[in-house]
């Protein structure tokens, strides 16, 4: 992926690790972020990533009586990024 189309210079190492995970096609929940990245505030990290121009999808999921949010990289962003790269 051509990551330079986003302003990643001010992204913290934790945000960058989460962003890289999402770019590779991964999804993430708050519990997974805590376990895999030591991140206690995933929604805030996602807002910081979005401030760079990245679009993150949010899907509300219910398992039994528990509700949570699953975050993923917005596929339209990937297509726009690819088009920008192809023009260069």
Secondary structure, 3 states (H helix, E strand, C coil): CCHHHCCCCCCCHHHHHHHHHHHCCCEECHHHHHHHHCCCCHHHHHHHHHCCCCCEEEEEEEECCEEEEEEEECHHHHHHHHHHHHHC
